[in-house]
């Protein structure tokens, strides 16, 4: 009987561990650099959804660029995702036109990362170092606002 309880306990622990260890996903940014979620372990991850026609997105991009520049050497990752699913030269041109300096993925990671559907632009997800979405932000964000969220949940 005692052995059976031990087996059940081990099975529960293994299931819990497998749920925590989500598989790594690999994406490619507009510069052709491979971006693996395995490198996001123990880091804050900010994922921003934008569109080239979105005025509020254009307003926040300089702030996101500032945030990105400030966090180049810190455990924070900022990733952009084009809501329109632009590809190739259309995506490169949109990134250039909007002067986006942070990495922008070539594909939408929403399903792979288990994020909710995007209904408002811009939308920004703040993911803590444990991989949990701690904030869903709608509308233009500021560098100071993102800093505050990270400090608040730190």
Beta strands, then each sheet from edge to edge (+ up, - down):
strand 1: 26-28
strand 2: 34-36
strand 3: 44-50
strand 4: 76-82
strand 5: 103-105
strand 6: 123-127
strand 7: 133-138
sheet 1: 1+ 2-
sheet 2: 5+ 4+ 3+ 6- 7+
end
